[in-house]
Amino acid sequence: MAGDLDRNVKEQERLSGEIEALQAQLTALRHDHTVLVNIQQALGVPAPATPSAEPAATVPAPRKTRKTAATSTAAKQTKAKKPAAPTRKRSDKKSPAKAPATSPTSPTLVELVRAHLEAQGEPRSAAEVTTALGEQHPERSVKTTVVRTTLEGLVARNQAQRSKQGSSVFYTTPEAAEPAAQAEELAQQGE
């Protein structure tokens, strides 16, 4: 009977550890999901239909069983030997801080980048677009990496085209790219 009780306690501890690990993974995945949704909103990409958000399933704590003094002492000793798993701090305070500081009537970065590309007759690099938008909208904090990501998003949706010249990457609207491609073909035919 004592052996069965020991096995039962060890199995409970093992399952409790697995449940804690799975809950930590679930928490991390939820955090990652929130970050990805915020990035998607910042890029102006329409959100795909998401499955209905069901309330988080919580797992109740394991029930306490009657243990003998010897088994409870042994269980406490094994718990004390386990290293503490690193926990991620989750702060819901970050979500509102990531919201854009501009008013709802101001255009999104995607709209600004697209309009800038349409206004230009020739391909532009992400750095050039960033500089121009920074000058046009000094109240906005525009970073090259964000503009590059936005440009790549436009390329993915066929609203912009990418061209490489050496190690440099340039972007243009599809309408502006067609005359440039035709001029390039004429230049090659004339050679």
Secondary structure, 3 states (H helix, E strand, C coil): CHHHHHHHHHHHHHHHHHHHHHHHHHHHHHHHHHHHHHHHHHHCCCCCCCCCCCCCCCCCCCCCCCCCHHHHHHHHHHHHHCCCCCCCCCCCCHHHHHCCCCCCCCCCHHHHHHHHHHHCCCCECHHHHHHHHHHHCCCCCCCHHHHHHHHHHHHHCCCCEEEEECCEEEEECHHHHHHHHHHHHHHHHHC
